[in-house]
């Protein structure tokens, strides 16, 4: 018996949204059921299908997904648009003339400007770039530890 191919189903592709959701869910320690409840789905199977790249994350649910996984909604939306609607993402990028900056990135930029005596911090040399890479690595590890610490506190 031949299977009928449903042309409405998205083809499986490099699932950057799926990978991002999976990674962020791992950091939060939340289950698919918890995420589904926070996003407004009665069952967790939708979350599973999105994580597997079987279906697209509904763009109108971006704020709910972002809140549930602790992500910036603008960042998550642009990841989704670049994957699902690359033409729309390109128009947004060209009209704005820049990448979408998340709230956390704005805070980081503000802090860097406050720390720089001339408000014009630039990493040009190899040493400066390596120092920034080290900073990002340390900050990322600290963020992961904070997520783990929160989970440990919940379990206590």
Secondary structure, 3 states (H helix, E strand, C coil): CCCCCCCCCCCCCCCHHHHHHHHHHHHHCCCHHHHHHHHCCCCCHHHHHHHCCCCCCCHHHHHHHHHHHCCCHHHHHHHHHHHHCHHHHHHHHHHHCCCCCCHHHHHHHHHHHHHCCCCCCCCCCHHHHHHHHHHHHHHHHHHHHHHHHHHHHHHC
